[in-house]
Amino acid sequence: MPTNLESIRELLESRLKDAIRTEGSRESIRIQQVADPVDMTMQAAERELAVHSLDRNAALARQLRAAIVRIHDGTYGLCRECEEEIAPKRLKAIPWAQLCIQCQEAADGQVCQERDFGMPADYREAA
């Protein structure tokens, strides 16, 4: 493995360790009974934030693991969708990127449409 890929792998593994570190986060989603309705509302909001943080870290950990696998199997730096090379600037900014910028923009646009209309674009076009 070239030195550059080795340093990228080390960076990804370091980020992975940070992403899977959940000390205190799991404890913050534990439900505690309190009498004051304001305290209950505050705890619910704090739990919601903690759940979002855990979800975000879990998604990042999956992306980091997938990037490490791509380094090992020789597909790192290739777009998962169009199989073209991902721009070095993009990989420098987001070393775990799976898609080139064009495919990422297309994927983001599809997600926005699905969220806005409540159904995948494939179903809307068929209707």
Secondary structure, 3 states (H helix, E strand, C coil): CCHHHHHHHHHHHHHHHHHHCCCCCCHHHCCCCCCCHHHHHHHHHHHHHHHHHHHHHHHHHHHHHHHHHHHHHCCCCECCCCCCECCHHHHHHCCCCCCCHHHHHHHHHHHHHHHHHCCCHHHHHHC
